[in-house]
Amino acid sequence: MSDTLRLLLALLELGPRLKDLLGDRWPPYGDELLVLAGRADHGEDPETLRPALDVLVARLLTEPSAMELIEQVLVETAPVPVPAPETVTRRGRVSPLIVPDIAQPKTDEATGVVTIPVFYGTDRARGDDKPASYFRGERGAPAFGIAEVSVPTRGRELGELTSPSWWRLEFSADPEKHVILKAVGTLDRDAFVANLKGSLAAADQRDVLIFVHGYNVTFEDAARRAAQLAVDLKFAGRTLLYSWASAADTKKYTVDESTIDWSRDHFEVFLQLALGEIGAGKVHIIAHSMGNRAVINTLERVASWQLPAGSATLGQVIFAAPDIDRDRFVQLAAKFKGCAARVTLYASSRDVALLASKFVHGYPRAGEAGDALLVVDGVDTIDASLVDTSLVGLRHSYFGEKRSILNDMFSLIVRQLAPDQRFDLQATGDAPRRYWSYRT
């Protein structure tokens, strides 16, 4: 019998005792346990159950009344001796915490496939238990958790967010070819903080990278993009995602506009958590398209926050193709100036999505280049118009797909280089109207 099934059976046997210990807090745990038991009963591979089971165990470990019992079960069902647990302070006492395996990156040396834990916050409505539809496009209550995403490192071009293609006769996802959302699990806030803190403590670097997606994006694709960026940028810290409730429908642009404003307060809470509660050194942010609105309107308020002593600082903040009114960006930039080590804006004159947004709103967007290129004090503006010379122009997601831009973000985030130190960039104009473009 597999270790996963042994642990699942042991927890089922403990059900009555856990119900007595947890009282009215038990039903959600019991429901999740029954779902896992049903999946096992229908013959699902135990290894596909393991991520959700690990998340459930991690949540149970945050319950003081059940903690000792769960630890005993883990020891009894572990194939090897359980290592000495990390300790965290909770409710005035020191409590052991075992960070589940899902919270750590893994590399399969034989295949070159890297599995990234994406620590997410979201205000999407809950869907079903399938990873691709775990969260929907409607608004819901704020939630936290971990998504597991596998990213191939061989046979995939830098920046590719590969998926099966019918025209390639690919009818199912292959981990060695495609970026795949493997599993999604939810955690309560305390368990999320504890697991992220423990995972970050084991990382090669104590920095975190937060990705905020744009308009017309599902939770699945947001998680896949966050993991792909982490791998392609060779980011050694931990990867976070804030996934606001985009309807993921091209016909619902105005719905997404309303929702991103509604999500701003939720993102602010998520950013404060990342800065003040997980033991990070620096917090970097990459925001794309409409997602920039939540980030920019949050940064405006950073100076008024009272974070705990020893909190992280904002490192690199990247506004990628920001779909926000250009003049509004100028107003807000004066307020968030100096909040981060460096702020960078990537713009293009050939971004069809932003040109369509200007058509709808009647005013230029901050992510446009050309005559509307935005140069403002405290922000490094990079004109990416020449990155792609194809007839179809630059895709709105160019920030995560083009090798030259990924290389530049690597120099920015990992190497901490200023624009004049980055080989691919050349200065244009004089201060205060100086901006940067890619060498041709």
N, C-alpha and C positions, 0 to 999 in steps of 0.2 A: 504494500500500500504506500502511496506517495506521502511525503511529509505534509503536503497541502490537505489531503483528505484526512489524515490523522488529526491535524489541527482543527479542521472543520467539524469532525465528529466529536472531538473533545469539547468544543464550544457548544455544540448542540446538547450534549449531556449536561453541561453546566447551566443551560437555559433557566431552569426553575430557580437555582440559587442566585443567578444574576438578576432575575426578575425581582426577587425579594430584596436584594441589595440596592437596586437602582430605582425601584418603585415606578413612578410615572415617567422617569427618563428611559425606561427599558423598551417600550414599544418600537421606537425607530430602529434600535439595535436588533431587536427580535425580527422585525420585518426584513431587514437586510440579510440576516442569517438565513431566514427561510428562502429568500430569493437565491442565495448561493447554494443552498441545499437542493433546490429545485433544478438549478443548472447542472449540478453534479449528477443528480438522479437521471437527467436526460442525456448523460454520457459526454458532457463537455470536458475537454482536456483540462485536468487539474491545474496545469501551468497557466492557462488563460484565466482561471479563477483567482490565482494567487494575488495579483495586484489589488483587486477589490477586497480580498480577505485581509491583506496586510493593512489596508486603510482602515477597515473595521476594527482590527486589533489595536491600531494606533489610537483610535478614538476611545476605545474601552480603557486604554492605559491612562487616559486623562481623567478617568472617574476615580476619585480617591477611594471610594468604598469597594470598587471592584478590582483595583489595580493589583493587589497582592495575589488575588486568585488568578488573574490573567497571566501574571508573570510566572506563576507556578506551572500553568498549562504550557507556556512557551518553553520552559525548561524541560518539561516532560516529553514534549513532542519534537524538540529540536534534534536534528541529526548530529550536531556537534555541540559541545558546551557553549552556552550563550555567553558572549563577552561581557565584561563589566559594563553596565549601562552608564550613559551620561546622566548627570543629574541636573534638574532644573527646579527653580523655586516656584511653587504653586500654592496659592492660598495660605501663605505663611509657613509652609513646611517644605522640606526637601523631598522630592518625589523622583523615583527612577523613571527614565524614558528610554524605550528601545525604538530607535528610528527604523522603520521598516525598509526592506531592500528597495522598494519602489522609489524612495527618496534619494537614491544615489545613481549617478550616471553609470552606464555599463558599456563596455566595448567587447564585441565578439571578434577576437583576433583572427579567426578562421575566415570570416565573411567580410570583416571591416564595417559591420553595422554598429552604429552607436545608438544607444537608447538614452534619451534625455528626459529627466523628470521636469516637467513644466509646472511650476507652482502658480496656480491661477487664482484670481479673484474675478467674480462675474456678477452681473445683475440680470442674467438671462433666466427665463422660466425653465424649470426642469422638464426634460423629455422622458424617453424610455431608457433602458439600461444598455443600449447599444452605444459604443463610443461615438459613432458619427452623429447620433441624434440624442446624445445625453442631455444637451441643452438646446433649447429652441430659439427662435427669433423674436419671441415676445418678452416683455418685461417680467421680472420676477424679483424675489427677495435676494439680497446680497448673499453670496455663498463663496466658500473657499475649498480648495482641494489640490490634487496632483493629477496631471495628465501625463501618461507615458507615450512618448513619440520616438519611433525608430527612424534613423536617418542613414542611408547608405553613403559611404565615403569613397567607394570604388565604382567607376563607371557612371558617375553622376557629375555633371559640370557644376562648377562653383555657381551658386545662386539658383540652381534648378530646384523647383518644388514639384518633384516628379510624382505622377499618379498614373494608374493604368489607363491605357488608351485603346479603344476598340480598333482604331485603324492600324495599331501595331499588333493586333490580335492578342491584347492583354486584357483578360476578363476578370482577373483577381489581383489583389495587391501582393507584390513580392518584396519582402524586406530588403533584398539585395539590390533592388532597382528603384523602389518607391519610398517616399516619405509617408509614414503611416502613423495615424493616431491609434495606438494599441489598446489603451485602457484609460478610463476616467474614474476617479473616486472623489468623494466629498469628505471634508473634514470640518469639524466645528472650529471656531476661530482659535481657541487655545491650542488645539491639536495641530492646526495649520502652522501657527507660530512656532510651536515646539519642534515639529518635524523640519521646518525650513531652517530653523536655527541650528539644529543638529546636523543637517545636511551641509549647511554653509561652513560649519566648524571643521568638517572633513574635506572641504574643497581646497584646491591648490591656491585659490585666491578668495578673499573675503568680500569681493564685490558682487553685486547683483545687477542684472540687466532686465529692465521692464520693457516689454513690448506692448504697445497699444495700437490695435488695428484700426482700419478705416471703415468707410461705408461699404455695404453689400458684402459682408464677410460672415461666414458661419463660425461657430466655436471651433469646429474641427479644423477648418483652414487657418484660423488664427493660431491654434496650438501648433499646427504643422509649421507655419511660418516662423513662430518663435523658436522652435527647436532647430529649424534649418539655419536661421541666423546665428544661433549659438554655436553650431558646428562650423559653419563657414567663416565665422569671425574668430574661431579658435578661442572662445571665451572660457576662461578657466574658473569663473565663479559659478553662480547659480542663475537659472533663467526663470523669470517671472512673466506672467501674462495678465493684463487686465482686459477682459473680453466684455465689452458693453453689449447691450441687447440689440445689435444690428438685425434688421429684419432679413438681411441677406437676400434682397429682392431688388432688381434694378428699377422696378416700377415704384419703389417705396422710398425714394430719396428724401422726401419731406418728412416721412415717418422717422427715418434715421436722424434727420436734423433735430427733431423734437426730442428723440431719445438720448442723443449725446448730451444735450443740455441737462436732461433729467439725471444722467449718469454721473455728472461732474462731482457731486457730493460723495458718491460711492467711490470714485477714483481717488478723491482726496484722502479718504479714510485708508484706502489701500496703500497710497504713497506714504502716509504717516507711519503706518505699520512697518513698511519696508525700511524707512529711515530710523525708526526709534525702537523697534522691538526684536529684531532678529540677529543683532550682532554684526551687521554689515559694516564694511569700511567705507565704500562709496556705492552710490546708487546711480546707475546710468539709465537713460530713457531713450527709446526709439519710438516715436509716434508717427503714424502714417495717415495721410489724407484727413478725413473728418475726425479721426481720433485725436488729432492735434487740438481740437477745440476743448476737450476735457482737460488735456495737459496744460495748455496755455492759460486757461481760466483758473486752473489750480495753482500754477506757479505764481500768479498774481498775488496770491494770499500767503505764500511761503514765509515772508518776513514777519507775519503776525503769529506764526505758530510757536508754541512753547513745547519743544521736544525734550525728552529726558537727556540728562548729561551723558556724554559718550555716544550720542546718536551719530549715524552715518551722515556724510555730506553728499550733496548732489555733484556727480562727476560730469559726465558728458550728456548733454541733452540734445537730441537730434530731432529736428522737425523735417520729416520727409514728405515732400509734396503736400504741404499743409493746405487743406481746403477750408480756409477761414478768410473772411474779408480782409483784404490787404491793409486798409486803413485801421481796422480794429486791431490787427496784429501790431501795428506801429504804436497804438495807444497802450496795449498791454506790455510790449517790450520795454517801455520806460519803467514799468512797475516791477517786472521780474529781473531787470538788469542786475547782474552780480549774484544771482541766487545759485548759480552752478559754476563749476570750474571753467566750462566752455559751452557755448550754445551754438549750434550749427544748423543752417537751413539749406536743404537741397531743393533747387528750383529747376524748371524746364519750360522752354517756350513751345515744346512739342508734346505736352501732356494733354491728350484729348479729353480726359475726364475733367481736368480743371478748366479747360476751355468751355466745356459744356456747363460746368458750374457757374462760370462767369456769365454765360448766356442766360441762365436761370435767374441769377441775382442782379445782374446789371452792373456789377463792379468787379474789378480784378481780384484774384485770389492771391494769397501770400506765397503760394508755391509756383506762381508763374514766373517766367523770365522775359526776355525781350524788353520791350518798352516799359513793362510793368515790374521789372526785376526789383525786388525789395532789398535795400541796403540800409541797415539801421544799426545804431551804436550798440555794442554789446553782443552782436550776432554775427557769426562768420557765414556769409552767403556764398554758396557754391552753385554756379550755373552748370547744370548737367546736360544742357541741350545737345551737346556734341557727342555724348557718350554713344548714341545709337544713330547710325546714318542710314538705316533702312527706310524704305518708302512708307512703312506704316507708322513711323514715328516711335515715340518712347511710351511704353506701357506705363500705366499709372503706378504699377508696383515695381518700377525700375530700381528703386532703392535696395530691394532685396534680391534682385536678379542679375544685375550687371557686375561683372568681375571688377571693373575699375572702381565702381562705387563701394563694393564690398571691401576691396583692398584699402580704399580711403578710410572707410569706417573702422577697419582693423587698426590702421595707423592712429586713428583718432581715439578709439576706446581702449585698445590694448597697449599701444605704445605711447599714448598721451601726447602726440605731436601736434604742434600748431600748424596752420595752413602753410606757412612759409618753410616748414621743415618737411613737407610731404611732396615727394618727387613728382607725382603726376599732376600737381596743381601749379597754375601760373597766375600771378596777380594781374588784375586789370583795373585801370583807373587809379586815382590818388585818393588818400584819406581826405574827407570822411566818406567818399563814394567808392572805396576800394572793395572789390569782390574777387572771387576766385573762379577759375574755370579749368577744365581738363585740357592738358596739352594735346594738340592734334598731331 
